């Protein structure tokens, strides 16, 4: 592999590792943040408020997608990606040294919410822009594989976060975590942010953008998409909704679900999540490789069907409370997710032309993720712990996947360049 290709791949990996490690580590330590920044007499209310701050970061994603995506379409993919790293790293370092509610009162959760908003702005542009960046640098016959590198990096970042949570909960008591120890979870940001900036400054702009820059589009990219790519917009919103609900139910919320509902010890809950994440990440490039050979559409239809018919069943199995059964059920979810998530990045990018790809892909994907994915922990916590509907996570995923499956059967085209004209 050429050194320039290695740099491109590393640029996609390191940026998404930073973004997603920092963004989801909050979710894994939600119960700690709840006690430190949202103290109330009702622990469930504290947890919901903590997850609300998690959702606030997601609600900022569409704004970040609009700003960074538009910058990527007008000024280039490279400068947009460098800015996104700074927007995540600086707030993370500030959170690391942020005084708690006990020290500065109501100012603590307010400042925390503001910093989470800035992180949301960053995440809103990082993932989709980096997907576009690598996809446009890749050979048409390797698009899904190269685009999946970003997802591989994102999941690796989340995996590192899950591993960190597992180690911290195994080594430290809750009292120690509530002390100074929780601040140490943000240390990886310092090194990774520095490496990310250095690597991305060595990259070069995508050939597709350079070519299109000679005849730039007029007007706002999303307006053009609304006029000429209505089906692509609908598909992007629904497919992204499935991605959001599936990912943040299965790989963020369930750790809390295991501990609070199934009474699984925290270290075991995070261990299950870590193993499932490893399986998912290992299968991502493999499935992407096969989708470059055989197309995107078959994998989408099959995975959406499996989500629809298996989600409630697998959650019901978990209710047994047995460690092995929970682990096997979670691994089943991981395998289904690999079929869907590995090909989503390339497909959504391929649905839009180069001139409007950055803005359209980023804004639509992140808007749907904000509405459906960002609210998953809060919504699931309410229905599971207040309404006592213990199978709600499976019901939610099953219903949305079923609707998207029907829509995809009629509207989803084959976007693989080997199967259709680019």
PLY file of the C-alpha trace (Angstrom):
ply
format ascii 1.0
element vertex 422
property float x
property float y
property float z
element edge 421
property int vertex1
property int vertex2
end_header
0.00 0.00 0.00
1.33 3.45 -0.93
2.21 5.90 1.84
-0.40 8.36 0.53
-3.09 5.68 0.84
-1.96 4.89 4.38
-2.25 8.56 5.33
-5.74 8.75 3.83
-6.86 5.67 5.73
-5.32 6.93 8.97
-7.03 10.29 8.51
-10.38 8.53 8.35
-9.59 6.28 11.30
-8.10 8.74 13.78
-10.72 11.44 13.29
-13.61 9.09 13.90
-11.87 7.42 16.83
-11.52 10.82 18.51
-15.04 11.97 17.70
-16.82 8.85 18.81
-14.70 7.96 21.80
-15.28 11.40 23.27
-18.92 11.59 22.28
-20.09 8.22 23.63
-17.89 7.98 26.70
-20.46 10.30 28.23
-23.18 7.74 27.51
-21.21 4.93 29.15
-20.75 7.01 32.32
-24.24 8.54 32.27
-25.07 7.31 35.76
-21.91 8.98 37.11
-22.65 12.27 35.34
-26.24 12.05 36.63
-25.03 12.11 40.25
-22.31 14.72 39.68
-24.21 17.24 37.56
-27.94 16.42 37.93
-28.59 15.53 41.58
-32.30 14.99 42.43
-34.23 12.98 44.95
-35.32 10.54 42.22
-32.35 8.62 40.68
-34.41 7.78 37.57
-35.08 11.49 36.97
-31.35 12.21 37.40
-30.50 9.57 34.81
-33.11 10.91 32.37
-31.69 14.44 32.79
-28.20 13.08 32.18
-29.37 11.35 29.01
-31.17 14.57 28.03
-27.78 16.28 27.90
-26.63 13.37 25.73
-29.60 14.10 23.44
-28.81 17.84 23.38
-25.45 17.03 21.81
-27.28 15.08 19.14
-29.73 17.89 18.48
-26.71 20.06 17.64
-25.57 17.56 15.02
-27.76 18.90 12.18
-26.35 22.38 12.71
-22.81 21.03 12.65
-23.67 18.97 9.58
-24.99 22.06 7.85
-21.95 24.19 8.68
-19.21 21.59 8.10
-21.03 19.93 5.18
-21.51 23.27 3.43
-17.84 24.11 4.04
-16.90 20.72 2.55
-18.97 21.44 -0.58
-17.72 24.99 -1.06
-14.14 25.04 0.29
-13.11 21.40 0.29
-13.30 18.19 2.29
-9.86 18.61 3.88
-10.36 21.95 5.73
-13.76 20.78 6.95
-12.21 17.69 8.50
-9.47 19.62 10.31
-12.01 21.99 11.86
-14.15 19.09 13.08
-11.30 17.68 15.19
-10.75 20.98 16.98
-14.48 21.28 17.68
-14.45 17.94 19.52
-11.08 18.05 21.28
-11.33 21.46 22.95
-14.75 20.89 24.62
-13.60 17.44 25.77
-10.62 18.93 27.57
-12.84 21.56 29.17
-15.25 18.88 30.41
-12.27 17.09 31.93
-11.66 20.07 34.24
-15.28 21.18 34.70
-16.38 21.70 38.35
-19.42 19.66 39.41
-22.82 20.73 40.74
-21.55 20.52 44.31
-18.89 23.15 43.53
-20.59 25.71 41.27
-24.25 24.72 41.46
-26.58 25.09 38.49
-23.77 26.52 36.35
-22.21 23.05 36.13
-24.98 21.32 34.14
-25.48 24.44 32.01
-21.80 24.58 31.03
-21.78 20.82 30.47
-24.76 21.15 28.13
-23.04 23.93 26.15
-19.85 21.90 25.76
-21.91 18.89 24.63
-23.51 21.11 22.00
-20.08 21.98 20.58
-19.20 18.29 20.52
-22.43 17.68 18.67
-21.49 20.32 16.09
-18.24 18.48 15.48
-19.74 15.02 15.26
-22.39 16.31 12.89
-19.78 17.02 10.26
-16.93 14.61 11.00
-18.32 11.20 10.14
-20.19 12.05 6.93
-17.47 14.34 5.61
-14.78 11.74 6.26
-16.95 9.12 4.49
-17.20 11.45 1.49
-13.46 12.15 1.67
-12.39 8.49 1.49
-15.12 7.46 -0.94
-14.03 10.14 -3.42
-10.40 9.06 -3.06
-11.20 5.39 -3.70
-11.54 3.33 -6.87
-15.22 2.98 -7.93
-14.98 -0.78 -7.34
-13.77 -0.29 -3.73
-16.08 2.45 -2.53
-17.95 0.53 0.16
-14.73 -0.89 1.57
-13.02 2.52 1.81
-16.15 4.24 3.12
-16.44 1.55 5.79
-13.03 2.54 7.16
-14.69 5.59 8.72
-17.32 3.41 10.36
-14.60 0.98 11.45
-12.81 3.92 13.07
-15.98 5.25 14.66
-16.82 1.86 16.15
-13.20 1.42 17.21
-13.48 4.72 19.09
-16.69 3.55 20.74
-15.05 0.18 21.41
-12.17 1.91 23.14
-14.74 3.84 25.15
-16.50 0.61 26.07
-13.19 -1.01 27.01
-12.27 2.03 29.09
-15.62 1.85 30.88
-15.14 -1.87 31.53
-11.69 -1.31 33.06
-12.77 1.70 35.11
-15.82 -0.04 36.53
-13.77 -3.13 37.32
-10.88 -1.32 39.02
-12.56 1.64 40.73
-15.48 1.76 43.13
-18.40 4.10 42.42
-17.18 6.40 45.19
-13.78 6.69 43.49
-15.41 7.35 40.11
-17.51 10.09 41.69
-14.30 11.66 42.97
-11.55 12.71 40.57
-11.25 9.42 38.65
-14.05 10.09 36.13
-11.99 12.94 34.65
-9.29 10.52 33.50
-11.60 9.05 30.83
-10.89 12.09 28.64
-7.09 11.67 28.62
-6.92 9.80 25.26
-8.27 12.93 23.60
-5.00 14.81 24.09
-2.82 12.40 22.12
-5.38 11.45 19.50
-6.32 15.06 18.71
-2.68 15.98 18.13
-2.15 12.97 15.86
-5.35 13.71 13.98
-4.39 17.27 13.12
-0.87 16.24 12.04
-2.15 13.43 9.80
-4.93 15.42 8.15
-2.63 18.30 7.30
-0.61 15.82 5.20
-3.61 14.75 3.11
-4.76 16.28 -0.19
-8.13 17.28 -1.57
-10.30 14.68 -3.34
-10.01 14.54 -7.16
-13.80 14.65 -7.48
-14.06 17.91 -5.53
-11.15 19.50 -7.44
-12.82 18.60 -10.73
-16.23 19.93 -9.68
-14.68 23.09 -8.23
-13.93 24.20 -11.78
-17.69 24.57 -12.31
-19.14 25.18 -8.83
-22.87 24.82 -8.21
-24.99 27.89 -7.66
-27.35 28.26 -4.73
-27.72 26.13 -1.63
-26.93 22.41 -2.13
-29.90 21.13 -0.10
-32.36 23.15 -2.19
-31.04 21.43 -5.30
-31.41 18.05 -3.55
-35.04 18.80 -2.64
-35.83 19.70 -6.25
-34.02 16.85 -7.98
-33.36 14.04 -5.45
-36.56 13.60 -3.42
-36.33 9.79 -3.26
-32.74 10.01 -2.05
-33.81 12.38 0.71
-36.58 10.05 1.93
-34.31 7.01 1.84
-31.51 8.81 3.68
-33.85 9.91 6.48
-35.34 6.44 7.02
-32.13 4.44 6.67
-30.37 6.84 9.03
-33.22 6.45 11.53
-32.64 2.70 11.59
-28.92 3.30 12.03
-29.53 5.66 14.94
-32.06 3.51 16.77
-30.10 0.30 16.22
-26.72 1.64 17.18
-27.65 3.69 20.21
-30.02 1.06 21.52
-27.70 -1.89 21.07
-24.29 -0.37 21.78
-24.97 2.54 24.14
-28.26 2.12 26.01
-28.19 -1.65 26.62
-25.21 -1.36 28.96
-27.38 0.74 31.27
-30.34 -1.59 30.66
-28.33 -4.62 31.76
-27.20 -2.92 34.96
-30.41 -1.19 36.04
-33.10 -3.57 34.74
-31.47 -7.00 34.56
-29.28 -6.31 37.63
-26.11 -7.37 35.83
-22.92 -6.00 37.49
-21.49 -3.00 35.64
-18.25 -4.73 34.68
-20.16 -7.67 33.15
-22.55 -5.33 31.33
-19.68 -3.44 29.73
-17.88 -6.70 28.94
-20.89 -7.94 26.95
-21.05 -4.66 25.08
-17.31 -4.73 24.36
-17.39 -8.26 22.93
-20.38 -7.39 20.72
-18.61 -4.26 19.48
-15.51 -6.28 18.57
-17.61 -8.70 16.51
-19.40 -5.82 14.78
-16.17 -4.01 13.94
-14.48 -7.14 12.58
-17.37 -7.84 10.21
-17.70 -4.23 8.95
-14.88 -4.30 6.32
-15.72 -7.89 5.32
-19.36 -7.16 4.53
-18.37 -3.90 2.81
-15.94 -5.83 0.62
-18.67 -8.26 -0.45
-21.09 -5.41 -1.15
-18.53 -4.03 -3.61
-18.75 -7.37 -5.39
-22.47 -8.16 -5.16
-24.22 -4.83 -4.58
-25.74 -2.88 -1.68
-29.47 -3.57 -2.07
-29.51 -7.31 -1.13
-27.67 -6.65 2.13
-30.05 -3.83 3.06
-33.20 -5.85 2.45
-31.90 -8.90 4.31
-30.63 -6.96 7.34
-33.81 -4.86 7.64
-35.86 -8.05 7.52
-33.76 -9.57 10.33
-34.08 -6.42 12.47
-37.85 -6.52 11.95
-38.43 -10.14 12.94
-35.64 -10.79 15.47
-35.39 -7.67 17.68
-38.26 -8.38 20.07
-37.29 -12.05 20.25
-33.68 -11.26 21.19
-34.69 -8.71 23.85
-37.07 -11.30 25.32
-34.18 -13.76 25.56
-32.16 -11.17 27.45
-34.90 -10.87 30.08
-33.84 -14.30 31.39
-31.03 -12.44 33.14
-28.54 -15.21 32.39
-25.11 -13.91 31.40
-24.52 -16.40 28.56
-27.98 -15.89 27.06
-27.57 -12.09 27.15
-24.14 -12.35 25.53
-25.35 -14.63 22.72
-28.40 -12.42 22.08
-26.23 -9.31 21.91
-23.86 -11.05 19.49
-26.87 -11.87 17.32
-27.70 -8.18 17.19
-24.05 -7.43 16.31
-24.10 -9.78 13.32
-27.35 -8.32 11.98
-25.97 -4.80 12.47
-22.82 -5.62 10.50
-24.96 -6.46 7.45
-26.71 -3.10 7.62
-24.17 -0.64 8.98
-21.19 -1.67 6.84
-22.82 -0.59 3.57
-24.81 2.41 4.78
-21.97 5.01 4.51
-21.16 4.35 0.86
-24.82 4.02 -0.13
-25.94 7.31 1.38
-22.99 9.15 -0.17
-23.66 7.55 -3.57
-27.28 8.70 -3.52
-26.13 12.31 -4.08
-23.86 13.91 -6.73
-20.47 15.38 -5.75
-21.50 19.05 -5.80
-24.19 18.63 -3.14
-22.92 15.49 -1.39
-21.28 17.12 1.61
-24.28 19.21 2.67
-27.08 16.81 1.69
-25.56 13.63 3.08
-24.37 15.30 6.29
-27.49 17.30 7.10
-30.05 14.58 6.34
-28.10 11.80 8.06
-27.48 13.84 11.19
-31.00 15.25 11.37
-32.44 11.76 11.39
-29.80 10.56 13.85
-30.56 13.50 16.16
-34.30 12.81 16.18
-34.12 9.02 16.47
-30.63 8.07 17.68
-29.89 10.88 20.11
-33.15 10.39 21.99
-32.86 6.59 22.28
-31.36 6.42 25.81
-33.88 8.93 27.19
-36.91 7.38 25.44
-35.93 3.82 26.33
-35.27 4.78 29.95
-38.75 6.30 30.19
-40.64 3.38 28.64
-38.62 0.70 30.42
-38.36 2.22 33.90
-41.47 4.39 34.13
-43.97 2.56 31.89
-42.39 -0.83 32.75
-42.43 -1.99 29.09
-39.26 -4.06 29.32
-39.26 -5.13 25.66
-39.56 -1.57 24.36
-35.99 -1.44 22.90
-36.82 -4.43 20.65
-40.28 -3.10 19.75
-38.88 0.30 18.76
-36.17 -1.16 16.52
-38.53 -3.72 14.98
-41.22 -1.20 14.01
-38.87 1.36 12.42
-36.95 -1.36 10.57
-40.18 -2.83 9.22
-41.33 0.52 7.86
-37.92 1.14 6.29
-37.91 -2.33 4.74
-41.21 -1.67 2.95
-39.92 1.70 1.74
-36.62 0.22 0.55
-38.33 -2.51 -1.47
-40.02 0.13 -3.61
-37.54 3.04 -3.61
-33.99 1.86 -2.90
-31.84 1.69 -6.05
-28.62 -0.26 -6.47
-25.84 2.33 -6.01
-22.83 0.04 -6.55
-20.95 1.44 -9.61
-20.33 -2.15 -10.80
-24.07 -2.80 -10.95
-25.26 0.52 -12.32
-23.89 3.67 -13.92
-22.24 6.03 -11.49
0 1
1 2
2 3
3 4
4 5
5 6
6 7
7 8
8 9
9 10
10 11
11 12
12 13
13 14
14 15
15 16
16 17
17 18
18 19
19 20
20 21
21 22
22 23
23 24
24 25
25 26
26 27
27 28
28 29
29 30
30 31
31 32
32 33
33 34
34 35
35 36
36 37
37 38
38 39
39 40
40 41
41 42
42 43
43 44
44 45
45 46
46 47
47 48
48 49
49 50
50 51
51 52
52 53
53 54
54 55
55 56
56 57
57 58
58 59
59 60
60 61
61 62
62 63
63 64
64 65
65 66
66 67
67 68
68 69
69 70
70 71
71 72
72 73
73 74
74 75
75 76
76 77
77 78
78 79
79 80
80 81
81 82
82 83
83 84
84 85
85 86
86 87
87 88
88 89
89 90
90 91
91 92
92 93
93 94
94 95
95 96
96 97
97 98
98 99
99 100
100 101
101 102
102 103
103 104
104 105
105 106
106 107
107 108
108 109
109 110
110 111
111 112
112 113
113 114
114 115
115 116
116 117
117 118
118 119
119 120
120 121
121 122
122 123
123 124
124 125
125 126
126 127
127 128
128 129
129 130
130 131
131 132
132 133
133 134
134 135
135 136
136 137
137 138
138 139
139 140
140 141
141 142
142 143
143 144
144 145
145 146
146 147
147 148
148 149
149 150
150 151
151 152
152 153
153 154
154 155
155 156
156 157
157 158
158 159
159 160
160 161
161 162
162 163
163 164
164 165
165 166
166 167
167 168
168 169
169 170
170 171
171 172
172 173
173 174
174 175
175 176
176 177
177 178
178 179
179 180
180 181
181 182
182 183
183 184
184 185
185 186
186 187
187 188
188 189
189 190
190 191
191 192
192 193
193 194
194 195
195 196
196 197
197 198
198 199
199 200
200 201
201 202
202 203
203 204
204 205
205 206
206 207
207 208
208 209
209 210
210 211
211 212
212 213
213 214
214 215
215 216
216 217
217 218
218 219
219 220
220 221
221 222
222 223
223 224
224 225
225 226
226 227
227 228
228 229
229 230
230 231
231 232
232 233
233 234
234 235
235 236
236 237
237 238
238 239
239 240
240 241
241 242
242 243
243 244
244 245
245 246
246 247
247 248
248 249
249 250
250 251
251 252
252 253
253 254
254 255
255 256
256 257
257 258
258 259
259 260
260 261
261 262
262 263
263 264
264 265
265 266
266 267
267 268
268 269
269 270
270 271
271 272
272 273
273 274
274 275
275 276
276 277
277 278
278 279
279 280
280 281
281 282
282 283
283 284
284 285
285 286
286 287
287 288
288 289
289 290
290 291
291 292
292 293
293 294
294 295
295 296
296 297
297 298
298 299
299 300
300 301
301 302
302 303
303 304
304 305
305 306
306 307
307 308
308 309
309 310
310 311
311 312
312 313
313 314
314 315
315 316
316 317
317 318
318 319
319 320
320 321
321 322
322 323
323 324
324 325
325 326
326 327
327 328
328 329
329 330
330 331
331 332
332 333
333 334
334 335
335 336
336 337
337 338
338 339
339 340
340 341
341 342
342 343
343 344
344 345
345 346
346 347
347 348
348 349
349 350
350 351
351 352
352 353
353 354
354 355
355 356
356 357
357 358
358 359
359 360
360 361
361 362
362 363
363 364
364 365
365 366
366 367
367 368
368 369
369 370
370 371
371 372
372 373
373 374
374 375
375 376
376 377
377 378
378 379
379 380
380 381
381 382
382 383
383 384
384 385
385 386
386 387
387 388
388 389
389 390
390 391
391 392
392 393
393 394
394 395
395 396
396 397
397 398
398 399
399 400
400 401
401 402
402 403
403 404
404 405
405 406
406 407
407 408
408 409
409 410
410 411
411 412
412 413
413 414
414 415
415 416
416 417
417 418
418 419
419 420
420 421
